[in-house]
Amino acid sequence: MATEAEIYPALTTIFRDVFLRDDLALTPETSAKDVQGWDSFKQIEIIMASEEQWKIRFSTRELDALRSVGDLVRTIAAKTGGG
């Protein structure tokens, strides 16, 4: 069970690893347009790392609904019973 407050630090680590940037700070509003280099390949890396971190699997419908980091955090929280 992961709460949104617990998810952000771990997700920030994932993003920093994927983008090789220690200065990335995530907000609920952060989206692909806000992070240079965030393309479909990086999105897949983020999703795969998130699935591994929280031992979950996203459905295609859930992935299609993701528009921001906040959406991802809420989805992870719901899937882990923390939302």
N, C-alpha and C positions, 0 to 999 in steps of 0.2 A: 504494500500500500504506500503510494507516494503522493504527498500533497503538492500543490503547485509551488509552494515556497521551497520544497525539497527538490523539485525537478529542475528549477532554473540553474543552480550551481553545476549540476551534472551535465545539463544540456549546454551550458556555456563552455564547459571543458570539451565536449564533443565538437562544438562549432570551432573552437580555437584549434583543435587538432585537425579538423577537416580543411580549414582555411589557412592553417599555419600562421595564425595571428594571435598573439597574446593580448592584444588590446581590444578585442571584440567584447562588447558589452550588450547583452540581449535585453530587450524590453518586450512586452506583449505585442507592441505594434511593429517590431522589426520584421521586415519581409525581404524577399530576394532583391528588390530594387534598392535596398539600403546597404547591401553587402556586395562589394565588388567581387566578381568571380562566381557568384551564386548562380549556377546554371543547373540544368537537369541532372548532370552527373554528380555535382556536389549535393543536390537534393537526395539522390539515391544513397550517397555515403552517410548523410545525416540520418535518414530513415533507418538504414541498416544498423548503424551504431546505436540508435535509440532503441530499436527492437532488441538488440543484444543487451544493452544496459538494463532495460526493464523487463526482459524476458516476455515480450509481447509480440504480436503480429498485427500490422495494420491491414485493413481491407482496402480494396481499390476505392471504394466509396469514401472512406475516411481520408485517404490520401488526396483525393480530388477536392475535398472540402477544405484542405489546409491553405490558408491565405497569409498566415503570419505565425510568428513564434508563439504567440498567445494561443492560437488555434492548436498548435502542436502540443503545447503544455497541457491544455485542457483535455485533449484526446488521451494523452499519456495518463493523466490523473484519473480519468474515467475508466481506462482499461486496467489500471492497477488498483482500483477501488478507493482511490484517494480523492476523487472528484465529486 
